[in-house]
Amino acid sequence: MTTYKRLYRSDDDRIFAGICGGLGEYFAVDPVALRLLWLLVTLCTGVVPGILAYLVAIFIVPKKVTTEEPITTNEQSSL
């Protein structure tokens, strides 16, 4: 059976929305380098295209679904 790599927004390595962290995980590149590259491209293209591309990526790239169950406590606080 063949497994495919999927692009997801990172939950572990995120600053704002996890786009650069997810790209770093997908391409096995340091996310800091991708953030610096995004900043350079954004500043060189007049800011608006870079910010617009990032906002579009937030809505297109899905969040990574974790299979871990949330930790719940069954303790009741007494007043």
ChimeraX commands (.cxc) that place a marker at each C-alpha (Angstrom):
marker #1 position 0.00,0.00,0.00 radius 0.5
marker #1 position 1.35,3.41,-0.93 radius 0.5
marker #1 position 1.31,6.23,1.58 radius 0.5
marker #1 position 1.11,9.81,0.38 radius 0.5
marker #1 position 2.52,12.86,2.08 radius 0.5
marker #1 position -0.10,15.49,2.81 radius 0.5
marker #1 position 0.37,19.16,3.48 radius 0.5
marker #1 position -1.13,20.30,6.76 radius 0.5
marker #1 position -0.84,23.36,8.97 radius 0.5
marker #1 position 1.49,22.52,11.83 radius 0.5
marker #1 position 0.24,22.36,15.40 radius 0.5
marker #1 position 3.71,21.87,16.85 radius 0.5
marker #1 position 5.74,24.51,15.03 radius 0.5
marker #1 position 3.46,27.47,14.57 radius 0.5
marker #1 position 3.86,31.18,15.04 radius 0.5
marker #1 position 0.62,32.49,13.56 radius 0.5
marker #1 position -1.37,29.85,11.70 radius 0.5
marker #1 position 1.16,27.05,11.15 radius 0.5
marker #1 position 1.59,27.53,7.39 radius 0.5
marker #1 position 5.40,27.83,7.36 radius 0.5
marker #1 position 5.69,25.09,9.99 radius 0.5
marker #1 position 3.56,22.76,7.87 radius 0.5
marker #1 position 5.56,23.56,4.74 radius 0.5
marker #1 position 8.74,22.86,6.70 radius 0.5
marker #1 position 7.43,19.47,7.79 radius 0.5
marker #1 position 6.27,18.62,4.26 radius 0.5
marker #1 position 9.52,19.58,2.51 radius 0.5
marker #1 position 11.82,18.62,5.45 radius 0.5
marker #1 position 13.16,22.18,5.65 radius 0.5
marker #1 position 13.70,24.37,8.69 radius 0.5
marker #1 position 10.54,26.47,9.13 radius 0.5
marker #1 position 12.65,29.46,10.23 radius 0.5
marker #1 position 14.29,29.49,6.79 radius 0.5
marker #1 position 10.85,29.40,5.17 radius 0.5
marker #1 position 9.64,32.26,7.38 radius 0.5
marker #1 position 12.66,34.36,6.42 radius 0.5
marker #1 position 12.13,33.53,2.74 radius 0.5
marker #1 position 8.44,34.47,3.01 radius 0.5
marker #1 position 9.38,37.75,4.71 radius 0.5
marker #1 position 11.93,38.56,2.00 radius 0.5
marker #1 position 9.50,37.78,-0.82 radius 0.5
marker #1 position 6.72,39.72,0.89 radius 0.5
marker #1 position 8.87,42.81,1.34 radius 0.5
marker #1 position 10.21,42.63,-2.23 radius 0.5
marker #1 position 6.79,42.28,-3.84 radius 0.5
marker #1 position 5.14,45.17,-2.05 radius 0.5
marker #1 position 3.74,43.43,1.05 radius 0.5
marker #1 position 0.16,42.90,-0.22 radius 0.5
marker #1 position 0.80,39.80,-2.42 radius 0.5
marker #1 position 2.68,38.00,0.36 radius 0.5
marker #1 position 0.04,38.72,2.97 radius 0.5
marker #1 position -2.73,37.78,0.55 radius 0.5
marker #1 position -0.99,34.49,-0.30 radius 0.5
marker #1 position -0.61,33.69,3.40 radius 0.5
marker #1 position -4.27,34.42,4.09 radius 0.5
marker #1 position -5.34,32.25,1.17 radius 0.5
marker #1 position -3.10,29.44,2.45 radius 0.5
marker #1 position -4.76,29.65,5.87 radius 0.5
marker #1 position -8.10,28.78,4.28 radius 0.5
marker #1 position -6.80,26.22,1.75 radius 0.5
marker #1 position -4.31,24.18,3.82 radius 0.5
marker #1 position -6.19,22.03,6.34 radius 0.5
marker #1 position -5.28,21.72,10.00 radius 0.5
marker #1 position -3.62,18.48,11.02 radius 0.5
marker #1 position -6.09,16.26,12.85 radius 0.5
marker #1 position -4.54,14.64,15.88 radius 0.5
marker #1 position -5.74,11.28,17.09 radius 0.5
marker #1 position -4.88,12.01,20.70 radius 0.5
marker #1 position -7.83,12.30,23.01 radius 0.5
marker #1 position -8.02,15.36,25.23 radius 0.5
marker #1 position -7.12,14.87,28.85 radius 0.5
marker #1 position -10.16,15.16,31.06 radius 0.5
marker #1 position -10.35,14.99,34.81 radius 0.5
marker #1 position -13.23,13.40,36.62 radius 0.5
marker #1 position -12.58,15.34,39.79 radius 0.5
marker #1 position -15.37,17.54,41.04 radius 0.5
marker #1 position -14.49,20.63,42.97 radius 0.5
marker #1 position -16.25,21.03,46.25 radius 0.5
marker #1 position -17.22,24.45,47.49 radius 0.5
marker link #1:1,2 radius 0.2
marker link #1:2,3 radius 0.2
marker link #1:3,4 radius 0.2
marker link #1:4,5 radius 0.2
marker link #1:5,6 radius 0.2
marker link #1:6,7 radius 0.2
marker link #1:7,8 radius 0.2
marker link #1:8,9 radius 0.2
marker link #1:9,10 radius 0.2
marker link #1:10,11 radius 0.2
marker link #1:11,12 radius 0.2
marker link #1:12,13 radius 0.2
marker link #1:13,14 radius 0.2
marker link #1:14,15 radius 0.2
marker link #1:15,16 radius 0.2
marker link #1:16,17 radius 0.2
marker link #1:17,18 radius 0.2
marker link #1:18,19 radius 0.2
marker link #1:19,20 radius 0.2
marker link #1:20,21 radius 0.2
marker link #1:21,22 radius 0.2
marker link #1:22,23 radius 0.2
marker link #1:23,24 radius 0.2
marker link #1:24,25 radius 0.2
marker link #1:25,26 radius 0.2
marker link #1:26,27 radius 0.2
marker link #1:27,28 radius 0.2
marker link #1:28,29 radius 0.2
marker link #1:29,30 radius 0.2
marker link #1:30,31 radius 0.2
marker link #1:31,32 radius 0.2
marker link #1:32,33 radius 0.2
marker link #1:33,34 radius 0.2
marker link #1:34,35 radius 0.2
marker link #1:35,36 radius 0.2
marker link #1:36,37 radius 0.2
marker link #1:37,38 radius 0.2
marker link #1:38,39 radius 0.2
marker link #1:39,40 radius 0.2
marker link #1:40,41 radius 0.2
marker link #1:41,42 radius 0.2
marker link #1:42,43 radius 0.2
marker link #1:43,44 radius 0.2
marker link #1:44,45 radius 0.2
marker link #1:45,46 radius 0.2
marker link #1:46,47 radius 0.2
marker link #1:47,48 radius 0.2
marker link #1:48,49 radius 0.2
marker link #1:49,50 radius 0.2
marker link #1:50,51 radius 0.2
marker link #1:51,52 radius 0.2
marker link #1:52,53 radius 0.2
marker link #1:53,54 radius 0.2
marker link #1:54,55 radius 0.2
marker link #1:55,56 radius 0.2
marker link #1:56,57 radius 0.2
marker link #1:57,58 radius 0.2
marker link #1:58,59 radius 0.2
marker link #1:59,60 radius 0.2
marker link #1:60,61 radius 0.2
marker link #1:61,62 radius 0.2
marker link #1:62,63 radius 0.2
marker link #1:63,64 radius 0.2
marker link #1:64,65 radius 0.2
marker link #1:65,66 radius 0.2
marker link #1:66,67 radius 0.2
marker link #1:67,68 radius 0.2
marker link #1:68,69 radius 0.2
marker link #1:69,70 radius 0.2
marker link #1:70,71 radius 0.2
marker link #1:71,72 radius 0.2
marker link #1:72,73 radius 0.2
marker link #1:73,74 radius 0.2
marker link #1:74,75 radius 0.2
marker link #1:75,76 radius 0.2
marker link #1:76,77 radius 0.2
marker link #1:77,78 radius 0.2
marker link #1:78,79 radius 0.2
view
